[in-house]
Amino acid sequence: MQRRHFLTLASTTGLAATLAQQATAQQPPASPQVDQAKSMKTSRTAPRTCLNTSTIRGQKLSVPEQVRVASEAGYDAIEPWMRDLRQFQSEGGKLSELKKQLDDSNLTVESAIGFAQWIVDDPAQRAAGLEEARSDMELLAAIGGKRIAAPPVGAHRPGTDRPELAAIAERYRALLEVGAETGVVPQLELWGFSPTLSRLGEMAYVAAEAGHPDACLLPDFYHIYKGGSDFDGLLTIEASRMHVFHINDYPADPPRETIADKDRIYPGDGVCPLKTLIPHLLDNGFQGYFSLELFNPQYWQEDALSVARTGLAKMKSVFPT
């Protein structure tokens, strides 16, 4: 290369580099909101699925049959009911064999539904409730269960005693201590129709005031709507404190005041803004399981495996892509 051409090329290259540096310096820096949005999008956890066996409760399947349905349908986990597990035991079923079936099916027991009366005012009744909870937790631990629902049973009907939230927090802590001893975590469950623990704010207060490292919440899209809370309230709750989230949908009619469990429908078939809410939950750090919980008598008249498969497909249709 001739010296003149070399100097010309070097001069041009240097000028281009200088202009590029100036242009970069003049560009406004990315806003924290943009950086945060990018980080959320890249760190978002893919939703995991669970079958609450209430969805196929009307088919009256045994627990091993429920496990088979959940596995063949393609769920990641199952959420059985304690009454079904007790019946399985009473009929001679062995927990060790059930655990092997779960392991062989690659299903985890992320949660279970129990009804121990841990929340009531009567001390003797509450003590009996804690013992029932302990028994439930020990059974669950034997099959690899991780958590159990803790709804406000005994304080959920109009006219019954309605404990103060501070008292509920103390009682929830006592339940959490039982859980710590058994290795199964009780999840404070929202019941929208109940005069107690029907709103997100009540749950958040009780969980915080319990002052226990295992305190956590079990929300439900239907129950949030039924209880009258605003869905935006979910974004104020630490997402790591929600390990399981009951997923379902509801129609516009009947109205909120009279809608009931039987009116729940497949995700995406109703008016709940699931396609907006679920991405917000995931972006807020939710890494738990969405558990399909329905009580629709129409679905109970259909083939259980077909219902489970339809439910899973409907769930995935409202998940972000």
Backbone torsions as a table, in degrees:
resi	resn	phi	psi	omega
1	MET	NA	132.4	178.1
2	GLN	-68.8	148.6	-176.0
3	ARG	-57.1	-39.3	-178.2
4	ARG	-63.5	-44.5	-180.0
5	HIS	-65.7	-37.7	-179.9
6	PHE	-62.8	-44.6	-179.6
7	LEU	-65.7	-36.4	178.7
8	THR	-65.5	-44.1	179.7
9	LEU	-64.2	-42.6	179.7
10	ALA	-63.0	-40.7	179.7
11	SER	-64.0	-43.4	-179.2
12	THR	-65.5	-42.5	180.0
13	THR	-63.8	-41.6	178.9
14	GLY	-64.2	-39.3	178.0
15	LEU	-64.4	-41.4	-179.7
16	ALA	-63.6	-40.7	-179.8
17	ALA	-65.1	-41.4	179.2
18	THR	-62.2	-44.5	179.5
19	LEU	-63.4	-39.2	179.3
20	ALA	-63.5	-41.6	179.5
21	GLN	-64.8	-40.4	179.7
22	GLN	-65.7	-40.3	-179.7
23	ALA	-64.6	-40.3	179.4
24	THR	-64.9	-41.1	-179.1
25	ALA	-65.4	-29.9	-178.0
26	GLN	-81.1	-15.0	-179.9
27	GLN	-72.5	136.6	178.5
28	PRO	-68.5	142.5	179.3
29	PRO	-66.5	152.2	177.9
30	ALA	-62.0	138.9	-179.3
31	SER	-71.4	153.8	176.6
32	PRO	-56.9	-33.7	-179.8
33	GLN	-64.9	-40.7	178.9
34	VAL	-65.2	-45.8	179.3
35	ASP	-60.2	-41.8	-179.4
36	GLN	-65.1	-42.0	180.0
37	ALA	-62.9	-42.4	178.3
38	LYS	-63.0	-42.4	179.4
39	SER	-62.9	-43.3	179.7
40	MET	-61.8	-42.0	-176.0
41	LYS	-65.0	-37.9	-177.6
42	THR	-79.1	-26.0	-176.1
43	SER	-99.3	-0.4	-177.9
44	ARG	-61.3	131.5	179.6
45	THR	-84.8	135.7	177.3
46	ALA	-64.7	134.4	-178.8
47	PRO	-59.9	140.9	176.2
48	ARG	-110.4	150.5	-168.7
49	THR	-116.9	149.4	-178.2
50	CYS	-144.4	145.9	177.4
51	LEU	-107.2	112.3	169.8
52	ASN	-77.9	125.9	-170.6
53	THR	-72.5	-3.2	171.2
54	SER	-61.6	-27.9	-177.3
55	THR	-62.0	-29.1	178.4
56	ILE	-121.4	28.4	-176.9
57	ARG	-64.6	-38.5	-176.2
58	GLY	-67.1	-18.8	179.2
59	GLN	-78.1	-9.4	174.9
60	LYS	54.5	51.1	177.8
61	LEU	-85.4	151.7	172.0
62	SER	-71.8	166.2	-180.0
63	VAL	-61.7	-44.4	176.6
64	PRO	-59.0	-35.5	177.6
65	GLU	-68.8	-37.1	176.4
66	GLN	-62.6	-41.3	178.2
67	VAL	-63.3	-43.1	179.4
68	ARG	-60.6	-43.7	-179.3
69	VAL	-62.8	-47.2	-179.2
70	ALA	-61.2	-40.1	-179.8
71	SER	-68.8	-48.4	-178.3
72	GLU	-66.4	-30.5	178.7
73	ALA	-72.5	-25.6	176.3
74	GLY	106.3	19.7	178.9
75	TYR	-76.1	158.1	176.6
76	ASP	-85.6	-25.4	-174.2
77	ALA	-152.3	171.5	178.4
78	ILE	-134.3	148.4	179.2
79	GLU	-125.3	90.3	-177.1
80	PRO	-80.1	168.8	175.1
81	TRP	-100.4	140.0	-178.4
82	MET	-61.4	-36.3	-179.3
83	ARG	-62.6	-34.1	177.1
84	ASP	-71.4	-39.6	177.7
85	LEU	-65.5	-37.3	177.5
86	ARG	-65.9	-40.2	178.1
87	GLN	-65.3	-40.4	176.9
88	PHE	-56.8	-44.3	178.4
89	GLN	-65.4	-45.8	-176.1
90	SER	-64.5	-24.1	179.6
91	GLU	-93.0	12.3	175.2
92	GLY	94.9	5.2	179.0
93	GLY	-68.2	143.5	-178.8
94	LYS	-104.0	129.8	-178.2
95	LEU	-63.9	-33.6	179.7
96	SER	-63.4	-38.5	178.9
97	GLU	-71.4	-35.7	177.5
98	LEU	-66.2	-41.4	178.0
99	LYS	-62.0	-41.0	178.6
100	LYS	-63.2	-40.5	177.7
101	GLN	-61.8	-42.7	178.4
102	LEU	-62.3	-45.4	-179.7
103	ASP	-63.3	-44.2	-179.5
104	ASP	-65.4	-27.2	-179.2
105	SER	-89.1	-1.5	-178.2
106	ASN	58.4	37.0	176.7
107	LEU	-110.2	136.4	172.6
108	THR	-104.0	155.5	176.9
109	VAL	-101.8	87.4	-174.5
110	GLU	-74.7	-24.0	-178.4
111	SER	-160.6	169.1	174.5
112	ALA	-149.6	159.8	-176.9
113	ILE	-107.1	115.2	177.8
114	GLY	-125.1	168.1	-174.6
115	PHE	-135.4	37.0	177.8
116	ALA	-67.8	138.3	-176.5
117	GLN	-90.2	73.0	-178.8
118	TRP	-82.8	-12.9	-168.1
119	ILE	-100.0	-13.9	-168.1
120	VAL	-68.9	160.3	-178.2
121	ASP	-75.1	-35.7	-176.4
122	ASP	-65.2	120.3	-174.8
123	PRO	-60.8	-42.4	-178.4
124	ALA	-66.7	-42.5	179.3
125	GLN	-65.3	-38.2	-180.0
126	ARG	-69.0	-38.4	177.8
127	ALA	-63.5	-40.3	176.8
128	ALA	-64.4	-36.9	178.1
129	GLY	-63.8	-39.6	178.7
130	LEU	-66.7	-36.0	177.0
131	GLU	-68.4	-37.8	176.0
132	GLU	-63.8	-42.2	178.6
133	ALA	-62.0	-41.4	178.7
134	ARG	-60.6	-45.5	179.4
135	SER	-61.1	-43.1	177.9
136	ASP	-61.2	-44.4	-177.4
137	MET	-65.7	-39.3	179.3
138	GLU	-64.9	-39.2	176.5
139	LEU	-62.6	-46.7	-179.3
140	LEU	-62.2	-40.7	179.8
141	ALA	-59.9	-32.4	-178.6
142	ALA	-68.0	-22.6	178.5
143	ILE	-109.7	12.7	177.6
144	GLY	86.3	14.1	179.5
145	GLY	-65.5	144.5	-175.3
146	LYS	-105.5	-33.9	-172.7
147	ARG	-146.4	164.4	176.3
148	ILE	-142.6	143.8	178.8
149	ALA	-69.1	144.3	176.4
150	ALA	-127.0	78.8	179.1
151	PRO	-80.5	168.3	-178.5
152	PRO	-81.7	49.8	-178.9
153	VAL	-64.1	131.6	-177.9
154	GLY	98.6	-17.2	176.8
155	ALA	-128.0	27.2	-171.8
156	HIS	-110.6	-1.3	-178.6
157	ARG	-109.2	142.6	175.5
158	PRO	-56.8	135.4	-180.0
159	GLY	95.1	-15.4	177.1
160	THR	-83.7	165.3	178.2
161	ASP	-59.5	138.1	178.1
162	ARG	-115.9	98.1	-176.4
163	PRO	-62.4	150.4	174.2
164	GLU	-67.4	150.5	-176.5
165	LEU	-60.9	-36.8	179.2
166	ALA	-63.5	-38.5	177.7
167	ALA	-68.3	-39.3	178.3
168	ILE	-61.9	-39.3	179.6
169	ALA	-61.8	-41.6	177.5
170	GLU	-63.7	-40.7	-178.3
171	ARG	-71.6	-34.3	176.7
172	TYR	-67.0	-38.1	177.1
173	ARG	-61.2	-41.3	178.0
174	ALA	-61.5	-39.6	177.5
175	LEU	-66.0	-39.8	178.1
176	LEU	-63.2	-34.3	177.6
177	GLU	-65.4	-39.0	175.4
178	VAL	-63.1	-41.5	177.9
179	GLY	-62.1	-40.1	179.7
180	ALA	-63.9	-31.6	179.5
181	GLU	-75.8	-27.5	-176.1
182	THR	-101.7	-16.7	-178.6
183	GLY	86.6	12.6	178.4
184	VAL	-122.7	127.4	-172.6
185	VAL	-92.3	125.3	173.8
186	PRO	-79.3	131.7	-178.6
187	GLN	-105.6	124.9	179.2
188	LEU	-66.0	114.8	-172.4
189	GLU	-101.4	136.2	178.1
190	LEU	-82.9	130.2	173.3
191	TRP	-124.6	105.8	-173.2
192	GLY	-65.5	-23.9	-178.3
193	PHE	-87.2	-8.9	-174.3
194	SER	-84.7	146.1	172.8
195	PRO	-71.9	-10.4	-180.0
196	THR	-122.8	133.7	179.9
197	LEU	55.9	48.9	177.3
198	SER	-104.0	-7.3	-175.6
199	ARG	-125.7	151.4	-177.7
200	LEU	-59.7	-39.6	-179.0
201	GLY	-62.6	-37.0	177.6
202	GLU	-64.9	-43.3	179.4
203	MET	-63.1	-45.2	-178.6
204	ALA	-61.8	-40.3	179.1
205	TYR	-63.2	-49.9	-177.1
206	VAL	-61.6	-44.2	-179.4
207	ALA	-63.3	-40.5	-179.7
208	ALA	-69.3	-44.7	-176.2
209	GLU	-75.8	-15.9	175.0
210	ALA	-64.4	-29.1	175.0
211	GLY	60.8	42.0	-178.4
212	HIS	-127.0	138.5	-176.5
213	PRO	-64.3	-20.1	-179.4
214	ASP	-93.9	-0.7	-178.2
215	ALA	-57.7	132.4	-177.7
216	CYS	-155.8	166.8	-173.6
217	LEU	-118.0	149.5	174.7
218	LEU	-122.6	87.9	-178.9
219	PRO	-82.2	175.7	-176.6
220	ASP	-157.4	127.4	-177.5
221	PHE	-58.2	-43.9	179.6
222	TYR	-63.2	-46.1	-175.8
223	HIS	-69.0	-31.9	174.9
224	ILE	-61.8	-44.9	177.7
225	TYR	-64.3	-47.5	-177.8
226	LYS	-61.5	-38.4	-178.3
227	GLY	-77.9	-12.6	175.9
228	GLY	90.1	8.7	177.6
229	SER	-78.0	154.3	175.2
230	ASP	-83.0	135.1	-178.9
231	PHE	-61.3	-26.1	179.2
232	ASP	-62.5	-20.7	177.4
233	GLY	-61.7	-24.1	178.1
234	LEU	-59.3	-33.4	-175.1
235	LEU	-73.8	-9.6	177.7
236	THR	-93.9	-3.2	-178.3
237	ILE	-102.7	134.4	179.4
238	GLU	-58.2	117.6	-173.1
239	ALA	-65.3	-27.1	179.3
240	SER	-68.3	-11.4	177.7
241	ARG	-92.0	8.4	175.7
242	MET	-121.5	107.2	-176.9
243	HIS	-95.7	-28.8	179.2
244	VAL	-134.9	140.5	-179.9
245	PHE	-132.3	118.4	179.2
246	HIS	-71.6	124.6	-177.8
247	ILE	-111.2	140.6	-178.3
248	ASN	-171.7	-176.6	176.5
249	ASP	-141.8	171.9	-178.7
250	TYR	-148.2	150.5	179.2
251	PRO	-82.4	168.1	176.9
252	ALA	-71.3	-25.8	179.7
253	ASP	-133.4	130.6	12.6
254	PRO	-71.5	161.7	-179.3
255	PRO	-68.0	167.2	-175.6
256	ARG	-55.8	-35.7	-175.4
257	GLU	-65.7	-29.5	-175.5
258	THR	-116.9	-4.9	179.8
259	ILE	-63.5	147.2	-175.6
260	ALA	-134.9	173.7	-178.2
261	ASP	-53.7	-38.9	-176.6
262	LYS	-64.0	-16.9	-178.0
263	ASP	-87.2	-4.4	179.3
264	ARG	-64.2	144.5	-178.5
265	ILE	-134.2	174.9	-179.1
266	TYR	-58.5	146.6	174.5
267	PRO	-56.4	133.3	179.7
268	GLY	92.4	-11.7	-179.8
269	ASP	-93.5	-1.6	-177.1
270	GLY	-124.3	-150.3	-174.1
271	VAL	-110.2	1.2	177.6
272	CYS	-67.0	132.0	-176.9
273	PRO	-77.6	58.3	-174.6
274	LEU	-61.1	-37.4	-177.0
275	LYS	-68.4	-17.5	174.0
276	THR	-93.5	-41.9	-174.1
277	LEU	-69.7	-42.6	-174.5
278	ILE	-65.1	-45.8	174.7
279	PRO	-59.1	-37.5	177.5
280	HIS	-62.3	-42.2	178.4
281	LEU	-62.4	-45.8	-178.6
282	LEU	-65.5	-41.4	178.6
283	ASP	-67.7	-24.6	178.8
284	ASN	-83.2	-3.1	175.0
285	GLY	108.1	8.4	178.7
286	PHE	-66.5	125.6	-179.0
287	GLN	-127.3	17.3	-176.7
288	GLY	-89.5	-153.3	-176.3
289	TYR	-113.7	138.4	170.4
290	PHE	-92.4	115.1	-175.0
291	SER	-106.0	120.1	-177.2
292	LEU	-73.4	111.3	-179.2
293	GLU	-122.1	107.1	179.6
294	LEU	-127.8	155.5	177.7
295	PHE	-134.5	34.5	-172.0
296	ASN	-83.4	116.0	-178.6
297	PRO	-59.1	-28.4	178.8
298	GLN	-65.1	-42.4	179.2
299	TYR	-66.5	-30.2	-179.0
300	TRP	-68.9	-16.6	178.8
301	GLN	-86.7	-5.9	-175.6
302	GLU	-102.1	170.4	177.2
303	ASP	-62.2	132.0	-173.5
304	ALA	-61.8	-43.8	-179.1
305	LEU	-65.0	-38.7	178.0
306	SER	-63.2	-41.9	178.6
307	VAL	-63.5	-44.7	-178.9
308	ALA	-63.3	-42.2	179.5
309	ARG	-67.3	-41.7	177.9
310	THR	-62.6	-43.7	179.4
311	GLY	-60.4	-40.6	179.6
312	LEU	-66.5	-43.0	178.3
313	ALA	-62.2	-40.3	179.9
314	LYS	-67.0	-39.2	176.7
315	MET	-60.0	-49.3	-177.4
316	LYS	-64.1	-26.1	-179.5
317	SER	-70.1	-20.2	178.8
318	VAL	-103.2	-2.1	175.3
319	PHE	-78.8	149.4	177.7
320	PRO	-69.4	146.8	-179.9
321	THR	-92.3	NA	NA
